[in-house]
Amino acid sequence: MKLNVTIGKYYPADSILHRLDPRVKLASTFAFIILLFVANDFWGYLLSGVSIFSVMLLSKIPLKFIFKGLRAVIFIILFTVVFNVFFVHGERVLFEFWIVRVTLEGVFTSIRLASRLVMLVLASSVLTLTTSPLQLTDGIEYGLKPLKKIGVPAHEIAMMMTIALRFIPTLMEEVDKISKAQMARGAEFDTGNIIDKAKAMVPLLVPLFISAFTRAEELAMAMEARCYRGDVGRTRMKVLKYTKSDYISSVLMVAFGSAIILIRVLL
């Protein structure tokens, strides 16, 4: 029951992406995800695919390691493909038998949505792989800073989001350890009907929840021992500053967004 998750992990490397300001990376990732929903044809998805692949190469992270994160969502991708192939109807029928009807429009829709989902996961993985948890917290906090004027606790929200991201791979590793321990004791997770499989998950979920609460308590005690008091009187050892690379990256992101919008409008 091995679960491969790259979202939330940090992969140290000496690349341009690792040295970029976290605010630029967060804004670019958010804009890229929005533009994925703006793109609606072959050329838009081709440009998006080339862009995310180029970013992956610039990160100097092994491509095999990045693509490993897709295994966690492979079921969702396959479900999206099958659902759209068989349930999206169109005029150009490719195959029809009894109540089963496959159309060209359904195939195109499934490919489009699956590609969008894959690129969304890859973009999120690259963000967390090239940004340390501390940088991610600072970037999110700076992004939420304008909301402080209306009483929104920006620092606390940023801290919670970063901790949640950080513990995703940790909990997945815990699931793998617990499942192997239970299988060594004779537990079977892949046999029987749906009800049997659901009952088999109980010996996995109970220790997982206990472990999660234990880790949360240990983290809280560690933060208290270090006199953590939130954003009150907090200073930073490293102040975020934009560099030439950040400005270039921002210009390239604006150019990419403009190209996607032009393709959508003109084609």
C-alpha positions as a printed NumPy array, in Angstrom:
array([[  0.   ,   0.   ,   0.   ],
       [  2.791,   2.359,  -0.96 ],
       [  1.611,   5.964,  -1.414],
       [  3.876,   8.317,  -3.338],
       [  3.133,  11.961,  -2.616],
       [  5.405,  14.819,  -3.648],
       [  3.083,  17.684,  -2.651],
       [  4.376,  19.009,   0.662],
       [  7.91 ,  17.685,   0.295],
       [ 10.939,  19.919,  -0.147],
       [ 13.754,  18.776,  -2.441],
       [ 16.952,  20.808,  -1.838],
       [ 18.836,  21.695,  -5.016],
       [ 20.795,  24.573,  -6.516],
       [ 18.471,  25.882,  -9.206],
       [ 16.952,  29.146, -10.355],
       [ 13.551,  28.087,  -9.036],
       [ 14.907,  27.382,  -5.56 ],
       [ 16.397,  30.88 ,  -5.41 ],
       [ 13.235,  32.673,  -6.554],
       [ 11.188,  34.692,  -4.098],
       [  8.379,  32.522,  -2.629],
       [  5.868,  35.29 ,  -3.359],
       [  6.692,  35.07 ,  -7.062],
       [  6.385,  31.283,  -7.045],
       [  3.072,  31.344,  -5.191],
       [  1.593,  34.   ,  -7.473],
       [  2.868,  32.237, -10.598],
       [  1.476,  28.859,  -9.489],
       [ -1.885,  30.397,  -8.631],
       [ -1.989,  32.21 , -11.99 ],
       [ -0.96 ,  29.046, -13.857],
       [ -3.788,  27.058, -12.247],
       [ -6.316,  29.74 , -13.232],
       [ -4.954,  29.844, -16.793],
       [ -5.354,  26.064, -17.037],
       [ -9.104,  26.652, -16.818],
       [ -8.887,  29.486, -19.343],
       [ -7.153,  27.27 , -21.918],
       [ -9.72 ,  25.289, -23.858],
       [ -8.048,  23.999, -27.024],
       [ -5.042,  22.033, -28.263],
       [ -2.675,  24.991, -28.597],
       [ -3.475,  26.319, -25.137],
       [ -2.808,  22.948, -23.519],
       [  0.319,  22.442, -25.624],
       [  1.718,  25.785, -24.478],
       [  0.833,  24.958, -20.854],
       [  2.455,  21.532, -21.107],
       [  5.655,  22.921, -22.628],
       [  5.781,  25.611, -19.941],
       [  5.372,  23.255, -16.97 ],
       [  7.873,  20.794, -18.476],
       [ 10.42 ,  23.61 , -18.932],
       [  9.915,  24.667, -15.308],
       [ 10.456,  21.077, -14.176],
       [ 13.753,  20.963, -16.067],
       [ 14.854,  24.282, -14.554],
       [ 14.174,  22.971, -11.041],
       [ 17.009,  20.402, -11.394],
       [ 14.799,  17.867,  -9.631],
       [ 14.73 ,  14.364, -11.178],
       [ 11.676,  14.103, -13.407],
       [ 11.012,  10.617, -12.066],
       [ 10.689,  12.059,  -8.569],
       [  8.243,  14.758,  -9.694],
       [  6.085,  12.379, -11.744],
       [  5.972,  10.024,  -8.768],
       [  3.41 ,  12.371,  -7.241],
       [  0.908,  11.49 ,  -9.972],
       [  0.546,   7.977,  -8.569],
       [ -1.465,   9.345,  -5.653],
       [ -4.098,  10.796,  -8.018],
       [ -3.994,   8.162, -10.762],
       [ -7.403,   6.827,  -9.679],
       [ -8.96 ,  10.3  ,  -9.955],
       [ -7.394,  10.782, -13.397],
       [ -8.657,   7.402, -14.648],
       [-12.108,   8.047, -13.196],
       [-12.222,  11.43 , -14.959],
       [-11.228,   9.851, -18.28 ],
       [-13.724,   6.958, -18.076],
       [-16.58 ,   9.145, -16.83 ],
       [-16.208,  11.683, -19.634],
       [-15.631,   9.08 , -22.363],
       [-18.872,   7.26 , -21.605],
       [-21.116,  10.034, -20.286],
       [-20.287,  13.062, -22.456],
       [-22.438,  12.801, -25.572],
       [-21.825,  14.393, -28.939],
       [-22.738,  14.115, -32.581],
       [-19.699,  12.199, -33.884],
       [-20.139,   8.647, -32.605],
       [-17.029,   6.443, -32.504],
       [-18.492,   3.363, -30.824],
       [-21.979,   2.337, -29.767],
       [-23.233,  -0.862, -28.146],
       [-26.487,  -1.178, -26.204],
       [-26.421,   1.714, -23.702],
       [-22.704,   2.347, -24.185],
       [-21.951,   5.248, -26.518],
       [-18.526,   6.767, -27.112],
       [-18.293,  10.016, -29.027],
       [-15.374,  12.057, -30.299],
       [-16.467,  14.983, -28.136],
       [-16.365,  12.744, -25.047],
       [-12.839,  11.557, -25.864],
       [-11.62 ,  15.124, -26.37 ],
       [-13.264,  16.244, -23.116],
       [-11.654,  13.405, -21.144],
       [ -8.206,  14.154, -22.594],
       [ -8.629,  17.863, -21.854],
       [ -9.697,  17.363, -18.233],
       [ -7.073,  14.686, -17.548],
       [ -4.328,  16.918, -18.965],
       [ -5.558,  19.815, -16.852],
       [ -5.518,  17.673, -13.704],
       [ -2.028,  16.302, -14.414],
       [ -0.558,  19.77 , -14.989],
       [ -2.294,  21.104, -11.872],
       [ -0.703,  18.397,  -9.71 ],
       [  2.709,  18.891, -11.333],
       [  2.607,  22.665, -10.79 ],
       [  1.68 ,  22.221,  -7.119],
       [  4.415,  19.621,  -6.666],
       [  7.076,  21.864,  -8.219],
       [  6.034,  24.714,  -5.903],
       [  6.46 ,  22.707,  -2.707],
       [  9.539,  20.82 ,  -3.937],
       [ 11.42 ,  24.067,  -4.634],
       [ 10.174,  26.08 ,  -1.625],
       [ 11.107,  25.314,   1.965],
       [  8.301,  25.333,   4.592],
       [  9.661,  28.559,   6.144],
       [  9.741,  30.34 ,   2.771],
       [  6.272,  29.048,   1.976],
       [  4.95 ,  30.431,   5.269],
       [  6.513,  33.844,   4.611],
       [  5.178,  33.914,   1.054],
       [  1.617,  33.039,   2.092],
       [  1.745,  35.545,   4.939],
       [  2.881,  38.342,   2.628],
       [  0.08 ,  37.433,   0.231],
       [ -2.509,  37.647,   3.013],
       [ -0.986,  40.773,   4.548],
       [ -3.588,  43.202,   3.073],
       [ -6.327,  41.211,   4.846],
       [ -4.831,  42.09 ,   8.236],
       [ -6.538,  45.474,   7.964],
       [ -9.931,  43.792,   8.323],
       [ -8.806,  41.549,  11.195],
       [ -7.842,  38.404,   9.289],
       [ -5.045,  36.518,  11.158],
       [ -2.723,  36.22 ,   8.156],
       [  0.223,  34.752,  10.054],
       [ -1.845,  32.063,  11.769],
       [ -3.544,  31.069,   8.492],
       [ -0.187,  30.886,   6.703],
       [  1.267,  28.783,   9.513],
       [ -1.67 ,  26.346,   9.473],
       [ -1.547,  25.949,   5.677],
       [  2.21 ,  25.337,   5.746],
       [  1.976,  22.785,   8.566],
       [ -0.83 ,  20.992,   6.722],
       [  1.261,  20.813,   3.538],
       [  4.331,  19.743,   5.469],
       [  2.547,  16.838,   7.166],
       [  0.929,  15.403,   4.023],
       [  4.009,  13.297,   3.084],
       [  4.616,  12.494,   6.763],
       [  1.125,  11.068,   7.182],
       [  1.436,   9.164,   3.906],
       [  4.633,   7.542,   5.146],
       [  2.837,   6.719,   8.394],
       [  0.021,   5.07 ,   6.41 ],
       [  2.58 ,   2.947,   4.569],
       [  4.28 ,   1.846,   7.82 ],
       [  1.006,   1.019,   9.58 ],
       [ -0.386,  -0.891,   6.572],
       [  2.786,  -3.   ,   6.33 ],
       [  2.663,  -3.716,  10.062],
       [ -1.001,  -4.74 ,   9.855],
       [ -0.399,  -6.933,   6.793],
       [  2.41 ,  -8.661,   8.693],
       [ -0.237,  -9.501,  11.31 ],
       [ -2.532, -10.992,   8.668],
       [ -4.661,  -7.983,   7.681],
       [ -5.915,  -7.869,   4.081],
       [ -6.876,  -4.546,   2.519],
       [ -7.51 ,  -5.592,  -1.094],
       [ -9.819,  -8.598,  -0.737],
       [-13.58 ,  -8.899,  -0.337],
       [-16.398,  -6.549,  -1.297],
       [-16.674,  -2.832,  -0.552],
       [-18.025,  -3.41 ,   2.966],
       [-15.21 ,  -5.842,   3.792],
       [-12.611,  -3.372,   2.5  ],
       [-14.171,  -0.595,   4.571],
       [-14.034,  -2.753,   7.706],
       [-10.418,  -3.662,   6.934],
       [ -9.507,   0.026,   7.012],
       [-10.397,   0.337,  10.71 ],
       [ -7.083,  -1.198,  11.939],
       [ -5.344,   1.316,   9.659],
       [ -7.301,   4.469,  10.513],
       [ -7.322,   4.119,  14.316],
       [ -3.506,   4.059,  14.754],
       [ -3.187,   6.748,  12.06 ],
       [ -5.463,   9.142,  13.976],
       [ -3.64 ,   8.381,  17.23 ],
       [ -0.301,   9.071,  15.54 ],
       [ -1.616,  12.313,  14.001],
       [ -2.862,  13.615,  17.369],
       [  0.416,  12.609,  19.014],
       [  2.424,  14.481,  16.38 ],
       [  0.174,  17.527,  16.748],
       [  0.683,  17.547,  20.522],
       [  4.451,  17.174,  20.153],
       [  4.537,  20.026,  17.636],
       [  2.51 ,  22.277,  19.954],
       [  4.818,  21.511,  22.888],
       [  7.899,  22.197,  20.742],
       [  6.48 ,  25.566,  19.615],
       [  5.65 ,  26.528,  23.2  ],
       [  9.12 ,  25.483,  24.376],
       [ 10.575,  27.892,  21.796],
       [  8.327,  30.7  ,  23.108],
       [  6.299,  30.891,  19.91 ],
       [  3.67 ,  33.636,  20.232],
       [  2.458,  34.027,  16.684],
       [  3.048,  37.247,  14.817],
       [  3.373,  39.441,  17.917],
       [  6.799,  41.106,  17.91 ],
       [  8.136,  38.597,  15.391],
       [ 11.153,  39.495,  13.288],
       [ 12.727,  37.658,  10.36 ],
       [ 16.296,  36.571,   9.951],
       [ 15.922,  36.709,   6.164],
       [ 13.818,  39.524,   4.733],
       [ 12.243,  38.741,   1.379],
       [ 13.57 ,  40.907,  -1.441],
       [ 12.872,  40.8  ,  -5.155],
       [ 15.858,  40.158,  -7.41 ],
       [ 16.436,  40.397, -11.128],
       [ 15.399,  36.749, -11.57 ],
       [ 12.094,  37.45 ,  -9.82 ],
       [ 11.272,  40.328, -12.169],
       [ 12.188,  38.225, -15.219],
       [ 10.015,  35.363, -13.965],
       [  7.104,  37.747, -13.428],
       [  7.441,  39.12 , -16.97 ],
       [  7.556,  35.588, -18.401],
       [  4.432,  34.657, -16.419],
       [  2.59 ,  37.719, -17.744],
       [  3.672,  36.799, -21.286],
       [  2.457,  33.23 , -20.777],
       [ -0.897,  34.426, -19.457],
       [ -1.307,  36.867, -22.332],
       [ -0.541,  34.106, -24.849],
       [ -3.122,  31.756, -23.277],
       [ -5.799,  34.474, -23.333],
       [ -4.982,  35.425, -26.943],
       [ -5.174,  31.781, -28.017],
       [ -8.547,  31.436, -26.288],
       [ -9.921,  34.627, -27.887],
       [ -8.507,  34.199, -31.394],
       [ -8.8  ,  30.421, -31.855]])
